[in-house]
């Protein structure tokens, strides 16, 4: 799995790789079955749902998903012995390709790395870092065995989950197991977990708000908090500011010349000067000023302090110690 384009609350699928149980593997094992039409093959078998899922979760960092799928099949799929045509009864052309991508996707669906890390308080951030031990502990707890974790320039970017297969890849049982080859390559401390998508902040003149290029307030998303021009946490479901937990998913819906916000706690509004999301609230109407969340014509909010650890901070529209702005990050 890799942190690539795709939903910002999910990792993406890299591939399904066979090896020799020592970390070494063969590659590009059958040139006669190196296909350049993966989409067409899946469509010919009526696998439109599978293809739609891959278009969302099996992404290429350069934007060429089809080429990436071809590479994964040609390099790794052709080396899976039980996917050779001779292993099929009544083989029909290229059905092994369908099996390869179908099995890989089903495995991926059972490995929600983002949720696993978030449940352990490990969420993407531009300011908070984590230890290798706490990342490994969270993933090991979910998988049952240690995983292989990759970092680039100290930033978490790839996870390998390891299995033994009892039977064929098509119909066998995938049994979680320990890594058998390359070891994790992350520092012991200070591991960064960088958000996929952040608005671009560009300073204008002294004393003025930065210019923001970000997503529109529509559909589902997160409200990222900025103070002093630095991303520090986000709003959670009750409307409080938090820096070490999981960001709440908000739903923004057009209302007049603005929009309403709703979290899992209920509609959001400003109640007695405080940002609140609760079942009994009426849905207040918010707007966007230069990309920042705004209420009653103002895009600056306030808190008594910057949240720390498990301490949350209430968010106000009236002046207080810390100034905050919020930017929409589409889910």
N, C-alpha and C positions, 0 to 999 in steps of 0.2 A: 504494500500500500504506500501511496505517496501523497504529499500535500501539493496538489496541482489544481488547476482551474476546476470548477465544479462547485457544488453547494458549499458555502463557507462553514457549515456545521457538519461537514463530513469529509473524511479522507476519500481518496480515489483509488481505484484498482490499477495495479501495475501489470500483473500477469500471474500465470500458474506455471511453475518451473519444476521439472523433474531433476533429481540429482542422484549421485551414487552413494548416498548416505555418508559421505565424508566431506561434503561441500563442493566437490567437483561435479561438473555436468558436461554433457555433450550439447552441441548446438548445430542447428541447421542440418538435420539428419536425413532429409529427403527432398532434394531439389525438385523432384517431379510433383511434389505436393506443396510447393511454395506458391500460395495464391495471392492474387492482387485484387480480389473482389470480395472481401469479407462481407460487406454490406449486402451485396447481391446474393451471396450464398445464404445468408440468414433470411433475407426476404423470400428466397425461393422455397424455403421451408416454413414460411408463414410465421417466422419468429419476430414479429413486429414489436411485441412487448419487450423481448430481450434486447432488441436493437435500441429501443427508446431508452431503456435503462442504461445501456452502455454509453449512449450519447450524453447521459448525465453524469455517470460515475466512472467511466473508463476513458479518461481524458489524456490527451497529449499536451505537454507543456508548450509546444510550438503551435498548437491549434489544429494539427492534422491528425485527427483521431483515426481515420481509416488507415493511414500509413503506419500508425503505431500498432493497431490491431494486426495488420499484416506482419509487422516485425515480430510481435509476440508469438503469433502462430508459426511463422517460418522458423524462428530461432528455437522456440521451446516446444510448441505443440507437436511439431513433426518428430520430436524425440521421445514422446510418450509411447511406449511400446504397445500398450493396449488400445491405442487409437489408430493403429495401423489397419488398413482395410481388411487384411486377412483375419483380423480378430472379430469381424462382424459376420453374423449370419444374414444372408440376403442384403449385402452391402449396397447402398445407393450412393451415388457420387457425392463426395464431400460431406457426408453426414458426420464424419469425425470432427469437422470444423465446428459444427453446431454443438456437438457434445463438449468440445473444449471450452468454448465461450460460455455455454450454459452452466457447466460445472463451476467454472471460475466465478461467475456471477453469484451462484448460490452460496458458495463458500464466503464470498465477500459480504453478502447480506447478513451472515451470521457473525460478522466481525465489525462491530460498530466502534471503531477506535476512538472516534471523537467523543461519543457518549461515555465510553469506558474511562477516558482520561478526565472528562468533565465531572463525572461522578466522584472522582478523587480530588476535585478542586484544581485540576490542571487544565487551564483554558488558554486559548491563544491570547497573547498580550504583547504590546510593544515595550512594556516596562517590567513585568514580572518574569523571573527566570525560575527554573526548577532543577532539582538534582536528578542525576541519572537513576539513582536508586528508587526514587518515588515514582518515576515514569515506568520503570521496569516492574515495580511492585504492582502497580495498577493493572498493567497489561497481563502480567503473569496470573493475577487473581482471576481475570476474566477468561484467559485461554487455558489455564491449568498447568502451563509450562512456560518457562522463560521464552522471550521472543528476541529476535535480532533487531536492534534499533540503529538507525543511521542518522548522522548529523552532518551538515555542511556548514562550515564556518561557525560551528557551535550551535547551529539551529536544527531542531528536530525536523526531519524531512522524509523518513521512510521507515516502515516497519515490516519485517518478514515474520510470518507465522508458519510454523513447521508442522508437517503431518507425516505419518506413515499411512499408506493406503492398503487396506485389506481387500484384495480383489482388484478389479479393473477400475480405472478412473471413471468410466461411464456409470458403473453400478456398485462399485465397492464402497467401503466405509473409510472415511477420512478420520484418523485417530490422532489427536494432538500429541506432539512429542517435543523434545528439547532440540535446540539448534545443533546441527552436525558439522557446520563448516565455519565460515567467516564469523568473527565476533563483532559485537556492537562497537560502533565507532563514535561515541559521544563523550564529552568531558564529564567528570564526576559531578561537577557543580556548574551553575550558571548556564544551564541548557535553555536556549531560547525556543519559544513556540510561537512563531510569528503568524499573526492573522493573515488570511489569504488576500482579503480586499480591504484596503484602507483608503479613505478619501485623500486627495492630494491637497495639502494645506500650503498656501503661498502667502507670505506676509505682504501686506500693502504698506500703508504709511504708519508712522508711529502713532500708537493710541487707537488704531482702527482695527476692526475685525479682519482676520485673514479671509482670503477668497477660498471657497471650498468647491471642489469638483467631486461630487458623490452621487449616489443613487437617489431617485425620487422617493418621497415618502408614500409608498404604495405597496399593498400586499403584506407579506411577512418579512420581518427584519429585526435588527437589534439597534439599541440606542447607545452608541459608544460615547463615553464621557471624555472631554478634553479640559485640562486646566493648565494654564501657562503654555498652551500650544502643544501639550504632550498628552497622548492617549493614556488615560488612567482608569481602567475598568469600564463599567457600563451600568445601565439600569437593570435591576432584577424585577421580578413579577409584581411586587407591591408598589413599585415606583421609587424604591430607594436605590442609592448609589453604592456599588460594591466593587472591590478591586481584585478579589481572589476567588470568586465563585463563578457559576455558569450564567452567562447573559440570558435574560429572558427573551423569548420570542414575542414580539409585538405584532399586531395586525393594524395596518393603517388603511382607513377607508375614507374616500372623498366625502366631504360634507360642506356644501356651499362653496365658499372660496378657500376652504382649508381642508382639514382631515381630522378624523377621530383616531384615537389610539386605544387598543384593548390588549390586555395581557391575560394570562390564565387566571388571574385573580378577578378580572372583570374590567369594565370601562374605566378609562383614565380621565382625570380632571384635576384642576387646581382647587383644592378644598382649603379654605382659610389660609391661602398663600402657600400651601404645601402640595407637591406633586403626589397624587394618590391614585392607585388602581385597586378597585374593590367592587364587589358584587352590587352594593347599594348605590354606587355612583351613577350620576348622569354622565353621558359621554361629552366631555368638553371638546371644543374645536381648537385645534392647534394649526399653526402655519409654519412656513419655512422662510427664513430670511437669509439670503446668500448661502443656502444649503444647511443652515443651522436650524434646529428645532426652535420654534418661537411660540409664545403665548401672549395674547393681548399686545402684540406689536413689539415684544422684547425677546431677544434670543439669549440673553444672559440669565443663568440660574445661579443659585447660591447654596452653600452648605456650611455647617459650622466647622468642618475639618475635612481633610482628605481621608477616606476610609482606609483602614489598616487591618490586616488579618481577617478575622471573622466579623469585625465591627462594620456595620452599615451606617450610612449617613442619609438623613432625610434631605430632600431637595426642595428648595423654596424659590419663590419668585421675588421675595423681598431681600434686601441687602443683608449679607452675612459675611463671615470671614473669608470664605473661598469662593471664587467665581468659577462657574462651570459652563461649558457649552456642550450640546449634544448633536451628534451627527448620525444620520440613518445609514445602516449597513444592511443591504438586502440579504435575506436568507436564501 
